[in-house]
Amino acid sequence: MRLTRFTDNALRCLLLLGLEPERCITVNEIAERMNMSYEHLVKIVHRLSEFGYVETMRGRHGGVRLGKPAGDIALGTLIQQTEENLALVECFDPEHNTCPISSACRLAGTFDEALLAFFAVLDRKTLADILEPKAELVTLLARREPVAVAVRSA
């Protein structure tokens, strides 16, 4: 199973916001610090706000911040809401299933069981759980000030 870039970036966005919950952070700053596309992040923030994970503020001191405590954001639920398609194999989707053995095949049931186990683990974890080791994450994501370049005269 592979999560989409959308979900990966949503998780990374929430992680940064969770490290600085007292601050409104601009989408541009999140994109720069997390090395992701600004345009893609705008769509992600919009979706996260629809689910109540983030709040957006307009204006000069605007930006994005967590819409609920990190401990209330279950990773399994978040991933299920941000992934468009969790069908691991074709037969999970009856409308597009062309597999001739699907009615007798046990593979789909095995994959379904594995997917449920995957989400059972993620449902026990929250955003707060992945904010550790906080000190190291804060260091890795520290805001970098532009470095002044000295100009040498000839």
C-alpha positions in Angstrom: 0.0 0.0 0.0 1.2 3.5 -0.8 -0.3 6.7 0.4 -0.8 9.5 -2.0 1.3 12.7 -1.9 -1.8 14.5 -0.8 -2.1 12.5 2.4 1.7 12.6 2.9 1.7 16.4 2.6 -1.4 16.7 4.8 0.4 14.7 7.5 3.5 16.8 7.2 1.5 20.1 7.3 -0.3 19.0 10.5 3.0 17.9 12.0 4.5 21.3 11.5 1.3 23.0 12.9 1.4 20.6 15.9 5.0 21.6 16.7 3.9 25.3 16.8 0.3 25.2 18.0 0.3 28.7 19.4 1.2 30.2 16.0 -0.7 31.0 12.8 1.7 29.9 10.1 1.2 31.0 6.5 0.7 28.4 3.8 3.8 29.8 2.0 5.9 29.2 5.1 4.6 25.7 5.6 5.3 24.9 1.9 8.9 26.3 2.2 9.7 24.6 5.5 8.2 21.2 4.5 9.6 21.4 0.9 6.2 21.0 -0.9 4.3 22.7 -3.6 2.4 25.9 -2.5 -0.4 25.2 -5.0 -0.8 21.6 -3.8 -0.7 22.7 -0.1 -3.5 25.3 -0.7 -5.8 22.4 -1.7 -4.6 20.3 1.2 -5.3 23.1 3.7 -8.7 23.6 2.2 -9.6 19.9 2.7 -8.1 19.9 6.2 -10.2 22.9 7.1 -13.4 21.1 5.8 -12.7 18.3 8.3 -11.9 20.7 11.1 -8.3 19.7 11.5 -7.1 23.3 10.8 -8.4 26.8 11.1 -7.5 29.4 8.6 -7.2 33.1 9.4 -7.2 35.9 6.8 -5.4 39.1 7.0 -2.0 40.5 7.9 -1.4 38.1 10.8 -3.3 35.3 9.1 -2.4 31.8 8.3 -3.2 28.3 9.4 -3.2 26.6 12.8 -4.5 23.4 14.3 -8.3 23.4 14.6 -8.3 20.8 17.4 -5.7 19.4 19.9 -3.1 17.1 18.4 -4.2 14.4 20.7 -7.7 14.5 19.1 -6.4 13.9 15.6 -6.5 10.1 14.9 -4.1 9.2 12.1 -6.3 6.4 10.8 -9.4 8.7 10.4 -7.3 11.4 8.8 -5.8 9.0 6.3 -9.2 7.6 5.4 -10.5 11.1 4.8 -7.6 12.2 2.7 -7.1 9.1 0.5 -9.4 9.1 -2.5 -9.2 5.3 -3.1 -8.3 2.6 -0.6 -9.0 -0.2 -3.0 -5.9 -2.3 -2.8 -6.9 -4.6 -5.6 -9.4 -4.2 -8.5 -12.0 -6.5 -7.0 -12.5 -4.1 -4.0 -14.3 -1.9 -6.5 -17.4 -3.8 -7.9 -18.0 -1.2 -10.6 -14.6 -1.8 -12.2 -13.9 -5.4 -11.3 -13.0 -7.5 -14.3 -11.3 -10.3 -12.4 -12.8 -13.6 -13.5 -12.1 -15.4 -10.2 -13.2 -12.8 -7.7 -16.3 -14.7 -6.6 -14.1 -17.6 -5.4 -10.9 -15.8 -4.6 -9.7 -15.4 -1.0 -7.1 -12.9 -1.8 -9.5 -9.9 -1.5 -10.6 -11.1 1.9 -6.9 -11.3 3.0 -6.2 -7.8 1.7 -9.3 -6.5 3.4 -8.2 -8.0 6.7 -4.7 -6.5 6.3 -6.2 -3.1 5.5 -8.4 -3.3 8.6 -5.3 -4.2 10.7 -3.4 -1.3 9.1 -6.1 1.2 10.2 -6.5 -0.5 13.6 -2.8 0.5 14.3 -3.2 4.0 12.9 -6.5 4.5 14.9 -4.5 4.0 18.1 -2.1 6.8 17.1 -2.7 10.5 17.1 -0.9 13.5 15.8 0.5 14.1 19.3 2.1 10.6 19.2 4.1 11.5 16.1 5.2 14.9 17.4 8.0 13.1 19.3 11.0 13.6 19.4 9.8 17.2 19.5 13.1 18.8 20.2 14.7 17.1 17.2 11.8 17.8 14.9 11.7 21.5 15.9 15.5 21.7 15.1 15.0 20.0 11.7 12.2 22.4 10.8 13.6 25.6 12.3 12.8 28.7 10.4 15.9 29.7 8.5 16.6 33.4 8.2 18.1 34.5 4.8 21.9 34.6 4.9 23.4 37.9 4.0 26.1 37.4 1.3 29.1 39.7 1.7 30.2 41.4 -1.5 33.9 41.7 -2.0 35.2 44.8 -3.7 37.9 44.4 -6.2 
